[in-house]
Amino acid sequence: MADKIIKYMSQEWIDQLNEEFEQLSINDSIRMENARIKRAKEKGREEGQKDLIKLLSQTMTAKEISKATQKPLEEIQNILK
């Protein structure tokens, strides 16, 4: 009888560990996907800012763009090259 109880408890424990491992794996996948999305958003934001600076350069000087965007003049000049 004790042998059956130990086998049952062992299997239950193994099943619980498997479930916990699976949940950790799912959580890790979610974290990785969220990080990928965040990087994509940041890259998109940077590209959008570059496009805006190029558009503004049609009617504004680099110094005016720097002041308006609160970005260093050197950064504006590098984008406009």
C-alpha beads as a LAMMPS data file, in Angstrom:
LAMMPS data file: protein, C-alpha beads

81 atoms
80 bonds

1 atom types
1 bond types

-500.0 500.0 xlo xhi
-500.0 500.0 ylo yhi
-500.0 500.0 zlo zhi

Masses

1 110.0

Atoms # bond

1 1 1 0.000 0.000 0.000
2 1 1 2.762 2.429 0.965
3 1 1 4.504 1.594 -2.302
4 1 1 1.394 2.615 -4.301
5 1 1 1.078 5.852 -2.334
6 1 1 4.734 6.721 -2.997
7 1 1 4.351 5.963 -6.730
8 1 1 1.157 8.064 -6.909
9 1 1 2.741 10.959 -5.007
10 1 1 5.862 10.745 -7.157
11 1 1 3.827 10.846 -10.368
12 1 1 1.725 13.709 -9.020
13 1 1 4.887 15.587 -8.125
14 1 1 6.373 14.946 -11.590
15 1 1 3.156 16.127 -13.231
16 1 1 3.191 19.291 -11.130
17 1 1 6.825 19.976 -12.060
18 1 1 6.014 19.473 -15.732
19 1 1 3.126 21.929 -15.487
20 1 1 5.306 24.496 -13.721
21 1 1 8.051 24.071 -16.323
22 1 1 5.542 24.497 -19.139
23 1 1 4.184 27.685 -17.531
24 1 1 7.712 29.053 -17.097
25 1 1 8.408 28.297 -20.746
26 1 1 5.236 30.103 -21.815
27 1 1 6.105 33.087 -19.605
28 1 1 9.610 33.203 -21.079
29 1 1 8.190 33.161 -24.609
30 1 1 5.833 36.001 -23.716
31 1 1 8.701 38.063 -22.258
32 1 1 10.799 37.492 -25.371
33 1 1 7.941 38.509 -27.671
34 1 1 7.256 41.638 -25.599
35 1 1 10.940 42.581 -25.820
36 1 1 10.878 42.079 -29.608
37 1 1 7.787 44.269 -29.922
38 1 1 9.364 46.963 -27.753
39 1 1 12.523 46.992 -29.913
40 1 1 10.408 47.230 -33.072
41 1 1 8.436 50.145 -31.634
42 1 1 11.615 51.957 -30.629
43 1 1 13.108 51.418 -34.071
44 1 1 9.899 52.639 -35.675
45 1 1 9.896 55.706 -33.435
46 1 1 13.512 56.476 -34.363
47 1 1 12.756 56.092 -38.065
48 1 1 9.694 58.320 -37.695
49 1 1 11.767 60.997 -35.967
50 1 1 14.348 60.849 -38.753
51 1 1 11.604 61.212 -41.361
52 1 1 10.150 64.173 -39.475
53 1 1 13.552 65.872 -39.270
54 1 1 14.075 65.400 -43.010
55 1 1 10.630 66.846 -43.682
56 1 1 11.276 69.815 -41.403
57 1 1 14.574 70.472 -43.168
58 1 1 12.598 71.573 -46.234
59 1 1 11.480 74.700 -44.389
60 1 1 13.760 74.992 -41.350
61 1 1 17.475 75.182 -40.646
62 1 1 19.231 72.435 -38.723
63 1 1 19.573 74.801 -35.776
64 1 1 15.817 75.510 -35.765
65 1 1 15.053 71.797 -35.983
66 1 1 17.456 71.138 -33.103
67 1 1 15.666 73.689 -30.956
68 1 1 12.191 72.461 -31.914
69 1 1 12.971 68.776 -31.354
70 1 1 15.301 69.345 -28.397
71 1 1 17.915 67.173 -30.077
72 1 1 21.597 68.108 -30.331
73 1 1 22.509 70.043 -33.473
74 1 1 25.162 67.460 -34.328
75 1 1 22.539 64.673 -34.288
76 1 1 20.284 66.700 -36.595
77 1 1 23.181 67.335 -38.968
78 1 1 24.091 63.637 -39.020
79 1 1 20.515 62.696 -39.894
80 1 1 20.403 65.246 -42.698
81 1 1 23.637 63.967 -44.313

Bonds

1 1 1 2
2 1 2 3
3 1 3 4
4 1 4 5
5 1 5 6
6 1 6 7
7 1 7 8
8 1 8 9
9 1 9 10
10 1 10 11
11 1 11 12
12 1 12 13
13 1 13 14
14 1 14 15
15 1 15 16
16 1 16 17
17 1 17 18
18 1 18 19
19 1 19 20
20 1 20 21
21 1 21 22
22 1 22 23
23 1 23 24
24 1 24 25
25 1 25 26
26 1 26 27
27 1 27 28
28 1 28 29
29 1 29 30
30 1 30 31
31 1 31 32
32 1 32 33
33 1 33 34
34 1 34 35
35 1 35 36
36 1 36 37
37 1 37 38
38 1 38 39
39 1 39 40
40 1 40 41
41 1 41 42
42 1 42 43
43 1 43 44
44 1 44 45
45 1 45 46
46 1 46 47
47 1 47 48
48 1 48 49
49 1 49 50
50 1 50 51
51 1 51 52
52 1 52 53
53 1 53 54
54 1 54 55
55 1 55 56
56 1 56 57
57 1 57 58
58 1 58 59
59 1 59 60
60 1 60 61
61 1 61 62
62 1 62 63
63 1 63 64
64 1 64 65
65 1 65 66
66 1 66 67
67 1 67 68
68 1 68 69
69 1 69 70
70 1 70 71
71 1 71 72
72 1 72 73
73 1 73 74
74 1 74 75
75 1 75 76
76 1 76 77
77 1 77 78
78 1 78 79
79 1 79 80
80 1 80 81
